[in-house]
Amino acid sequence: AAATARQLRVRRRQPGFVLAEARHGGYLVAYASGLPLRPSTSWWKDLTTQLPGNVTAEYPGRTFALTEILVRPSWRRQGIGRALHDLILDGRAEERATLTVPPDAAAAQAAFRSWGWRRLARTRGQGPDVPVLDVLLTGLPLCR
Ligand SMILES: CC(C)(COP(=O)(O)OP(=O)(O)OC[C@H]1O[C@@H](n2cnc3c(N)ncnc32)[C@H](O)[C@@H]1OP(=O)(O)O)[C@@H](O)C(=O)NCCC(=O)NCCS
């Protein structure tokens, strides 16, 4: 949780950071956030297998990263995740979007698949205790 809070503090200062919330009264039910990858991003640096340079090349307008999406457990399966996902991604000018998700996060894996995402690679992440994550990709604009 401390690492997540630190990461959020860093990310929210970066250009183009966006965050969407779902509230019930004042109560935070869900949120999603993201930001465009910078040309110097380390997003593609720790992959378990190398991808072609033309896939990982970043330039302005190339890739938007959906960095977090979380719905409180008792509010899941009501379309809130989908709504926040679409709110963040609809109308974006980038060519594609990416996110990372743990291989064993069954609900998220199923949700992303049904929303059109595909697994592109796996990443080791930085640090010794960071688990391997799947790197997913979808084209923009979203097609449904
Ligand atoms: C992933 C997550 C955001 C989805 O939010 P949600 O509000 O439940 O999603 P929606 O209701 O919009 O859509 C869910 C769709 O995804 C799939 N899905 C979601 N949970 C599922 C589950 N437990 N089993 C199978 N499919 C599931 C289904 O296709 C579902 O559509 P349906 O309800 O019409 O069948 C939510 O499960 C979550 O917060 N998970 C924990 C955090 C996380 O892992 N985030 C991703 C990594 S950053």
The ligand as a MOL file (V3000), in Angstrom:
LIG
                    3D

  0  0  0     0  0            999 V3000
M  V30 BEGIN CTAB
M  V30 COUNTS 48 50 0 0 0
M  V30 BEGIN ATOM
M  V30 1 C -11.4050 -5.8930 -12.8200 0
M  V30 2 C -12.5010 -5.0720 -12.1320 0
M  V30 3 C -12.0630 -3.6070 -12.1450 0
M  V30 4 C -13.8030 -5.2200 -12.9330 0
M  V30 5 O -14.7720 -4.3330 -12.4040 0
M  V30 6 P -16.3620 -4.6450 -12.5040 0
M  V30 7 O -17.0670 -3.3910 -12.1320 0
M  V30 8 O -16.6890 -5.8700 -11.7740 0
M  V30 9 O -16.4920 -4.9080 -14.0710 0
M  V30 10 P -17.8540 -4.8660 -14.9530 0
M  V30 11 O -19.0280 -5.2040 -14.0820 0
M  V30 12 O -17.8890 -3.6150 -15.7080 0
M  V30 13 O -17.5980 -5.9720 -16.0520 0
M  V30 14 C -17.1930 -7.1590 -15.6590 0
M  V30 15 C -17.0600 -8.0720 -16.8650 0
M  V30 16 O -15.7830 -8.6550 -16.7680 0
M  V30 17 C -15.8990 -10.0580 -16.6460 0
M  V30 18 N -15.7310 -10.4120 -15.2260 0
M  V30 19 C -15.6150 -9.5800 -14.1600 0
M  V30 20 N -15.4360 -10.2670 -13.0210 0
M  V30 21 C -15.4420 -11.5470 -13.3580 0
M  V30 22 C -15.2820 -12.7480 -12.6100 0
M  V30 23 N -15.1300 -12.7310 -11.2730 0
M  V30 24 N -15.3170 -13.9060 -13.2860 0
M  V30 25 C -15.5030 -13.9340 -14.6150 0
M  V30 26 N -15.6540 -12.8200 -15.3740 0
M  V30 27 C -15.6120 -11.6520 -14.7550 0
M  V30 28 C -17.2730 -10.3760 -17.1520 0
M  V30 29 O -17.2130 -10.4520 -18.5400 0
M  V30 30 C -18.0620 -9.1660 -16.7200 0
M  V30 31 O -19.1740 -8.9030 -17.4860 0
M  V30 32 P -20.6000 -9.4840 -16.9770 0
M  V30 33 O -20.7490 -9.0800 -15.5300 0
M  V30 34 O -21.5910 -8.8330 -17.8800 0
M  V30 35 O -20.4950 -10.9740 -17.1460 0
M  V30 36 C -12.7440 -5.5670 -10.6900 0
M  V30 37 O -12.9210 -6.9560 -10.7060 0
M  V30 38 C -11.6110 -5.2440 -9.7280 0
M  V30 39 O -11.5710 -4.1690 -9.1410 0
M  V30 40 N -10.6680 -6.1880 -9.5130 0
M  V30 41 C -9.5750 -6.0050 -8.5820 0
M  V30 42 C -8.5690 -4.9990 -9.0550 0
M  V30 43 C -7.8030 -5.4470 -10.2600 0
M  V30 44 O -7.4070 -6.5970 -10.3920 0
M  V30 45 N -7.5540 -4.4890 -11.1850 0
M  V30 46 C -6.8190 -4.7590 -12.3990 0
M  V30 47 C -5.3590 -4.5980 -12.2710 0
M  V30 48 S -4.9050 -2.8870 -12.2010 0
M  V30 END ATOM
M  V30 BEGIN BOND
M  V30 1 1 1 2
M  V30 2 1 2 3
M  V30 3 1 2 4
M  V30 4 1 2 36
M  V30 5 1 4 5
M  V30 6 1 5 6
M  V30 7 2 6 7
M  V30 8 1 6 8
M  V30 9 1 6 9
M  V30 10 1 9 10
M  V30 11 2 10 11
M  V30 12 1 10 12
M  V30 13 1 10 13
M  V30 14 1 13 14
M  V30 15 1 14 15
M  V30 16 1 15 16
M  V30 17 1 15 30
M  V30 18 1 16 17
M  V30 19 1 17 18
M  V30 20 1 17 28
M  V30 21 1 18 19
M  V30 22 1 18 27
M  V30 23 2 19 20
M  V30 24 1 20 21
M  V30 25 1 21 22
M  V30 26 2 21 27
M  V30 27 1 22 23
M  V30 28 2 22 24
M  V30 29 1 24 25
M  V30 30 2 25 26
M  V30 31 1 26 27
M  V30 32 1 28 29
M  V30 33 1 28 30
M  V30 34 1 30 31
M  V30 35 1 31 32
M  V30 36 2 32 33
M  V30 37 1 32 34
M  V30 38 1 32 35
M  V30 39 1 36 37
M  V30 40 1 36 38
M  V30 41 2 38 39
M  V30 42 1 38 40
M  V30 43 1 40 41
M  V30 44 1 41 42
M  V30 45 1 42 43
M  V30 46 2 43 44
M  V30 47 1 43 45
M  V30 48 1 45 46
M  V30 49 1 46 47
M  V30 50 1 47 48
M  V30 END BOND
M  V30 END CTAB
M  END
